[in-house]
Amino acid sequence: MENLMAVAIFPSIPEENLAEFKAIAQQMLISLKEMDSVLRYEIFFSLDGTRCVVLEEYSTPAGVFDHVRKHTEYLEQLTQLGGQIEGSVFPLSSEGQEIQEIRDHWDSTMHTYFAGKR
């Protein structure tokens, strides 16, 4: 199976929530570093600190499910502090049960691979 990339955006972090948001995200990163299926998990903030963008890459589409299952509590806290996640998923293959599950049940925008340099 091919890698899966994703972007998750927390769209509205009030100033009073920013420090707690960052502390929870940091705690989750400690756990994520132990997961072999997580190849990349990079967190960025807008200059004013009101939006958070996460760039994610998994060794397989199943990796994103492992992450969500293992970190549900963190993700729920981050959502409460920063708004409902706006997600986009970028699979390199449109085949497989996990891709179908994301397509059918997740509130994310699914993108199809066209071409690139690997």
N, C-alpha and C positions, 0 to 999 in steps of 0.2 A: 504494500500500500504506500502511497505517496504522502509527503508532508502536507500539513494543513496549516495555513496562516490565518490569523484573525486580527481584527481591530475591535477593541471595546472602548467605548467612550462613556465616561461619567459626565453628563452634560452641565450640571449646575451645582457647584460646591459653594455653599455660603462661606464667607470669610471665617465665621465662628466655628465651622466644621473642618477647616483645612488641616489643622495640626493633628486632630484625631484621625482624619482620613489617611494622612501620611503615615501615622504610627501603625494603623491597622494594615495598610498596604505593605509596610516594611516587615511586619510579622508574617504575612502571607508569603512574601518573597523568601524568607528563611526556609519555609517548608517547600516552596517550589524548586529551590536549588537542589533538593534531594531527589527530584523526580526526573528520571532518565527520559521520559517521553516529552518533557518540556525542553525544547531546544533554545527558545528565546522568550523572554517576558520582560519587556522594556516599558517603563512608566515615564510619561511625560506630562507636564502641566503647562497650561497656557500661561503667558507672561503675568496675567493678573491672578492666577491661581484658582480660577473659577471653573475650569474644565480639566479633566484628566483623560489622556489618551494612552491606551495600552496596546503595544505591538506584541503579538504572540505568534509563536511557531511551535508546532508539535511534530514529532516524528511520524505519527499516524493520526488519522481523525479520531481514533479512540482516545488519544492523549488528552484532547479537550474535555471529553467526558470524565476521565480520571481526575483532571484538575477541578472541574466543577463539583464532582462528588466529594473530593477530599477537602475542598475549601468553601463549601456552601455557607458556613457560618460567617466567614470573612466577607464573602461576596454580598451576603445579605446586609451586613453592617455597612459596607462601602456604598451600596445602593441607597440605604437610608440616609447616608451623609452626603452623597453626591448625585443622586437622581438615578432613575431607571436606566440601565445600560442600553446604549445604542450600539448594536453589534453588526459587524460585517464578517463574513467567512469567505476565505479564498482557498478552496481545495484545488490541488493540482490534478485531481481526478474526480469525475462526477459519479464514480461507481462506489458501491459499498453500502452496507447497512447503516453505518454511522452518518454518512452523508445524507442518506434518505431520512434518517431520524431528525437531523438538523433542519433539513428542508421542510419536513412535515410539521414539526412541533416547536421549533425555536422561533422566537421573535427576533430574527436576524436577517439581514440581507445576504443572500447567497450569490456569489459571483462565479462565473465559469471561466476556466483557464483558456486563454487564446494562444499566446506565444510568449517566449522570453528566452533569456540566457541563463542556463544552469550549469 
